[in-house]
């Protein structure tokens, strides 16, 4: 269901599943099937056993050169992990429950499963009960974006618009006492737009919200129009420095590149190169948090993909690296750990990953105040490509578009430019943060407010 290459978010993807009906059509939970799994897998000496079930429903809508298309997908699936002290197996399949008469060879590394942990009080978000968009609502949303785009840029075109929305229910049990269930939903929006000018570059966007009704057609059309106009009218400086005001779309892309430092044990060695004499990797304005329970977040859930409780964890505090995001297996004692195992699909092996990783905003600072404070610099509103990042060489270059700023006012459009510099300069050069925190999909959801940064360059060519 999700286009290849798009990051999967909770409740969406070809793993979205519908009602889990097992023997005799009755509802079945993972815990109810665990005893039979223990008997079946115990014959091979496998005593660490986990069963994961997922079911739900997703809808897909598209407008473009092929007209208006709508479709619905329903599916259910299961996954089993089993291990002894020497090896493990992983098996997954569609349907309500696994067949118990055939298992793949246990040729993987041994796996430890978590024991049951107390789960903090959790109230299911009310929008999980909201119905998915019907055909007319979804197509109207896409058409509204198209209409608003034409108003912003006469002759502008929505080449392709794809909206996917899904809801799912997951249930998990293991041989160490874990037995949990939770629900998810998400909506993903992909847009391809083009301007009326011959030979001008188009633009594409990928966005995610927990509910499709949160997408604002007018705001999305203005964002698309800005990209098109800046790409057409803007020119890059040969090479220039100054204050850089980075909109959330630019800042989140830079944060995404930092994940190898922030997630997993391997980041410790990378992080050493970024520490200064005081042990900090960034300015006092840099505080990074991951929160699996972020209110209203696309991936908000009480537990992770192994049934371990989620919570907020501070990774970087006022420039000081406190800890990378690690699973309970990597933390001692385990009760200090945070649930951070992601499981996009029942087809996928669980892995460590962020859920809602964001740079803490300043609730007292509007983005407009930062803009008006720039005497000479640039306001970079969006990225126009993936960029190049080399953490070991401490360099990056990111294609961007935006505006020249003089005395807090827009002076000229900027397009075809590259934001370049050292990754460490970006981290230490954050002078101020605004309150307009925005999340965009990456590897998980990545969030940032507008940032005022010094120490970087804007160039005509990548550095």
C-alpha positions, 0 to 999 in steps of 0.5 A: 500500500505505501509507495516503495521508498516511503518511510512506513509509519504506524498503521500504514503500509502493506502490513496494515491488517484487519480483524484477527479471527482465528479458530472458528471465527472467534477473536484471538489474542497472542496470549491465547496462542502462546501455550500451543507455540511453546509446545510446538517450538519446545520440541526443538529446544526453543524456550524464548518465544514471542508472538506478534499479531497485527490487524487493521484497514487502510485506504488509498486515494490518488489524483493525477494523470490517470484520473481519480483512484480509490482503494481499500486494503484489509489484511492480518498477519503474525510473526514469531521469534523463538530462541535458545542459548545458541540460535534463534528463528524468525517466521512471519505470515499472513492470516490470523495465527501461525501454523504449528507444524512447520518452522524454518531452521533456527540459524540466527543469533540467539535472542533475549526477550524482555520480561514484563514491566509496569506500564504507566497509566495510558489513555487511548487518544480519542482520534483513534476512534475517528472513522477513516476518510470516505472517498468523497472526503479524501478526493476533496482534500486532494482537489482542494490542494490542487485548487489552492495551488492554482490560486497561489501560482496561476498555471501551477499543477498538481502532477500527483497527489497520493493520500493513504490513511490506515488504522491497526491493532497490535497484540503481543505476548512472550514467554517472559510474561509480556502480554500487551495490545495497542492501536495505531493510526496514521495518514501519509500524504505525497505531493508532486507539483510543477510550475507553469514555466517551461523548463522549471524544476518541480517539487515533491513533498512527503508528510504524515499526520495521525489523522488525515483531517489534520492536513491543511490544504491552504497551508500545503498549497502555499508551501508548494507555491513557495518551493516553485516560485523560489526555484524559478526566480531564486538564484544562489550566491557564489559563496556567502556567510551570515546568520542562517534562519532555518525553517523546520523543513530544513532543520529536521533534515539536518537532525535526521542526518544525526541519527547515527550519533543518537541511536544505538551503541555505535554512535558513541564512537562517532559522538567522541569527535564532536565533543569539545573540551567541556564534553559538549557536542552542541550549543546550550540551545541544543536539547534533543528528546525522543518520546514514544508517548508524544501527545498527538504524535503519529507513533504515540503508543504505550509500548514499543514493538517488543511490549516494553513501556515507552516514555520520554528520554533526553538524549542531548541536554543543553548541548551535552550528550547524555545518552544514545537511544538504547534498548533494554538489552543495552542499559543497566539496570534494565528498569532504566531503559526506554521502549524504543524497538520499532516494528513497522510490519509483522514481516520485519524483524524488530530494531532500535529506532526513534519514534518522535525525536525532536529539538526542544522549542522555546515557547516564548519565541515566535519565529517572526521574532527570530526573522526580524532579528537577522541584520544580514543573512538568509531565511532557508525555508525548504530543502530541494533534495537529499543532500550529502552528509559525512559524519566521520569527516564532519561535513555536509551539504544540503540543497535549499531554497529561501530568501535573502534577509536584510534588516529582518526583511526579505530582499531577494529569492534564493534558489539552487543553493547549497547550505554547507559546513561542518556538522559540528558547526551546525550543532554549536552554532545554534543561537536561538530556537523558536516555538513552531515545532513541526514533525516530518517523517524520516526514520520515525518522526523528526521534529524541530522548530525554526533555528537561528544558526551561525557558522555555516555557508551558502554556496552555488555548488556543494561543498 
